[in-house]
Amino acid sequence: LHDWTVKVDPDCVFFPTRLQAPLASLQGGDHAVYLNNCKFGMHGPLEVLSRKTVQVWAAGAQQCQDHFTKLCSGDCYWGEDLFID
């Protein structure tokens, strides 16, 4: 398993080596950490999540989906960035 997951939009230019230095100073692994790339939440072309963040999100994903399906009376038609935010 890897310590970090990076979700990149298909129209984004991404250089993984540029992310290594900032991530080296952060504690991933057993800590739930994500990098916020926009002042309005996770709405940019790149999402960076620690392993623990992905595990916590996955464990509660169905609860969130049920909540928002009820709130929107069906599909909210959100992209993945708004859903994960």
The 8 nearest C-alpha neighbors of each residue, nearest first, counted from 0:
[[1, 2, 50, 3, 28, 4, 49, 51],
 [0, 2, 3, 50, 4, 28, 49, 27],
 [1, 3, 28, 50, 27, 49, 0, 4],
 [4, 2, 49, 50, 1, 48, 5, 47],
 [5, 3, 48, 47, 49, 6, 50, 2],
 [4, 6, 47, 46, 7, 48, 3, 45],
 [7, 5, 46, 45, 47, 4, 8, 44],
 [6, 8, 45, 44, 5, 9, 11, 46],
 [7, 9, 44, 11, 10, 45, 6, 43],
 [10, 8, 11, 7, 12, 44, 6, 13],
 [9, 11, 8, 12, 44, 7, 13, 45],
 [12, 10, 8, 9, 13, 44, 7, 45],
 [11, 13, 10, 14, 9, 7, 8, 44],
 [12, 14, 11, 15, 7, 45, 17, 16],
 [13, 15, 16, 17, 12, 18, 19, 11],
 [16, 14, 18, 17, 13, 19, 5, 12],
 [15, 17, 19, 18, 14, 20, 13, 21],
 [18, 16, 15, 19, 14, 20, 21, 13],
 [17, 19, 15, 16, 20, 21, 22, 14],
 [18, 20, 22, 16, 17, 21, 23, 15],
 [19, 21, 23, 22, 18, 17, 24, 16],
 [22, 20, 23, 18, 19, 24, 25, 17],
 [23, 21, 25, 19, 24, 20, 18, 26],
 [22, 24, 20, 21, 25, 19, 26, 18],
 [23, 25, 22, 21, 26, 20, 19, 27],
 [26, 24, 22, 23, 27, 21, 32, 20],
 [25, 27, 30, 28, 24, 23, 22, 32],
 [28, 26, 49, 30, 2, 29, 25, 32],
 [27, 29, 2, 30, 50, 51, 49, 26],
 [28, 30, 51, 27, 31, 50, 26, 49],
 [31, 29, 27, 28, 51, 32, 26, 49],
 [30, 32, 52, 51, 49, 29, 27, 33],
 [33, 31, 49, 30, 52, 48, 27, 34],
 [32, 34, 48, 47, 49, 35, 31, 52],
 [35, 33, 47, 36, 48, 32, 46, 41],
 [36, 34, 37, 41, 33, 40, 38, 46],
 [35, 37, 41, 34, 43, 38, 40, 45],
 [36, 38, 39, 40, 35, 41, 43, 42],
 [37, 39, 40, 36, 35, 41, 42, 43],
 [40, 38, 37, 41, 42, 36, 35, 43],
 [41, 39, 37, 38, 42, 84, 35, 36],
 [40, 42, 84, 80, 35, 43, 37, 36],
 [43, 41, 80, 40, 37, 81, 44, 39],
 [42, 44, 45, 41, 36, 37, 46, 80],
 [43, 45, 8, 7, 11, 42, 46, 10],
 [44, 46, 7, 43, 6, 8, 47, 5],
 [45, 47, 6, 5, 48, 7, 41, 34],
 [48, 46, 5, 34, 33, 4, 6, 45],
 [49, 47, 33, 4, 3, 52, 32, 5],
 [48, 50, 3, 27, 52, 32, 51, 2],
 [49, 51, 2, 53, 52, 3, 28, 54],
 [50, 52, 31, 54, 53, 49, 29, 30],
 [53, 51, 31, 49, 55, 54, 50, 48],
 [52, 54, 56, 50, 51, 55, 57, 48],
 [53, 55, 51, 57, 52, 56, 58, 50],
 [56, 54, 52, 58, 57, 53, 51, 59],
 [55, 57, 53, 59, 54, 58, 60, 52],
 [56, 58, 60, 54, 59, 55, 53, 61],
 [57, 59, 55, 56, 60, 54, 61, 53],
 [60, 58, 56, 62, 57, 61, 63, 55],
 [61, 59, 57, 63, 62, 56, 58, 64],
 [60, 62, 64, 63, 59, 65, 58, 57],
 [61, 63, 65, 59, 60, 64, 66, 58],
 [64, 62, 66, 60, 61, 65, 67, 59],
 [63, 65, 61, 67, 66, 62, 68, 60],
 [64, 66, 68, 62, 63, 67, 61, 69],
 [67, 65, 63, 69, 64, 68, 62, 70],
 [66, 68, 70, 69, 64, 65, 71, 63],
 [69, 67, 73, 65, 71, 70, 66, 74],
 [68, 70, 72, 67, 66, 71, 65, 73],
 [69, 71, 67, 68, 72, 66, 73, 75],
 [70, 72, 73, 68, 75, 69, 67, 74],
 [73, 71, 69, 70, 68, 74, 75, 67],
 [74, 72, 68, 71, 75, 69, 70, 67],
 [73, 75, 76, 68, 71, 72, 67, 77],
 [74, 76, 77, 71, 73, 68, 67, 72],
 [77, 75, 74, 78, 73, 71, 82, 79],
 [78, 76, 75, 81, 82, 79, 80, 74],
 [77, 79, 80, 81, 82, 76, 83, 75],
 [78, 80, 82, 81, 83, 77, 84, 42],
 [79, 81, 83, 42, 82, 78, 41, 84],
 [82, 80, 84, 79, 83, 78, 77, 42],
 [83, 81, 79, 84, 80, 77, 78, 64],
 [82, 84, 80, 81, 79, 41, 56, 60],
 [83, 81, 82, 41, 80, 40, 42, 79]]
